[in-house]
Amino acid sequence: MKQNTEGLKGKRINLNKLIGYQKNSVVSQEIIAKSTGTVTLFSFDKGQGLSEHTAPFDAIVYILEGKAKIKLCGKVFHLTAGEMLIMPRGSAHSLKAVEKYKMLLIMIRS
């Protein structure tokens, strides 16, 4: 079920409280969806991930809490809370939860 995020506009938001964890799952919550880009929150339970894929747009992954292992173009990055990685469009990448973590994904389409 998609949550209506219109009510978030003009309000102070704690991103870590906006999304929770689900056992053995990856959860996503779209915050903004525009033709020029999207902002989406994700939570990953420990051991969960996204298999290797590409995106047609530049993307920024910002880790809010926990630890993630991100493979980008064959290079492995271990990110923790407060760190980010910029992934160029068309670059092969995968994500895995070393421990449960939350991230903000910003996709720039133009």
C-alpha positions in Angstrom: 0.0 0.0 0.0 1.4 3.4 -1.0 1.4 6.0 1.7 0.3 9.5 0.8 3.3 11.8 1.4 1.5 15.0 0.6 1.1 15.6 4.3 4.8 15.7 4.8 5.3 18.9 2.9 6.3 21.9 5.0 6.9 19.7 8.1 10.0 18.7 10.1 10.6 15.0 9.5 12.8 12.4 11.2 13.6 10.0 8.3 14.6 7.2 10.6 11.2 7.3 12.2 9.3 7.5 8.9 10.2 3.9 7.9 10.5 0.7 9.9 12.1 -2.7 9.4 10.3 -5.9 8.5 11.8 -9.3 9.2 13.6 -10.8 6.2 12.4 -7.9 3.9 13.3 -4.8 2.1 10.8 -2.0 2.6 10.5 1.2 0.5 8.6 4.4 0.9 8.6 7.0 -1.9 8.8 10.5 -0.5 8.9 12.5 -3.7 8.1 11.4 -7.3 8.6 14.0 -10.0 9.5 13.8 -13.7 12.9 15.2 -12.8 13.6 12.7 -10.1 12.6 10.7 -7.0 13.4 10.5 -3.3 12.8 7.1 -1.7 13.4 5.7 1.8 14.5 2.1 2.1 15.0 -0.2 5.1 16.8 -3.5 4.8 16.7 -6.3 7.3 20.1 -7.9 8.0 21.2 -10.1 5.1 18.7 -8.6 2.7 19.6 -6.8 -0.5 19.1 -5.8 -4.1 20.8 -7.9 -6.7 23.0 -6.3 -9.3 21.2 -4.0 -11.6 21.6 -0.7 -13.4 19.7 2.6 -13.4 19.3 5.0 -16.3 19.8 8.0 -14.0 22.4 9.2 -11.6 21.6 8.2 -8.0 22.8 9.1 -4.5 22.6 6.6 -1.7 22.8 8.1 1.8 22.9 5.7 4.8 20.8 6.9 7.6 21.6 4.1 10.1 23.2 0.7 10.1 25.8 -0.8 7.7 25.6 -1.5 4.0 27.8 -3.2 1.5 27.4 -1.7 -1.9 29.1 -3.1 -5.0 29.5 -0.5 -7.7 31.2 -1.3 -11.0 33.0 -4.3 -9.4 34.3 -2.2 -6.4 33.0 -2.9 -2.9 32.1 -0.1 -0.6 31.2 -0.5 3.1 29.0 2.4 4.2 27.8 3.4 7.6 25.4 6.0 8.9 26.2 9.5 7.6 28.0 8.3 4.5 26.9 8.4 0.9 27.8 7.1 -2.5 27.1 8.7 -5.9 26.3 6.1 -8.5 26.6 7.2 -12.1 23.8 6.3 -14.5 24.2 3.0 -16.2 26.7 1.7 -13.6 26.1 -1.9 -12.4 25.5 -2.0 -8.6 24.1 -4.2 -5.8 23.3 -3.6 -2.2 23.4 -5.9 0.9 22.7 -5.3 4.5 25.7 -6.2 6.6 23.4 -5.3 9.5 20.0 -3.9 9.2 20.1 -0.4 7.7 18.1 2.5 6.3 19.0 4.6 3.4 17.7 7.5 1.3 17.9 7.1 -2.4 17.8 10.2 -4.6 17.5 9.6 -8.3 18.2 12.6 -10.6 16.5 12.2 -14.0 17.5 15.5 -15.6 
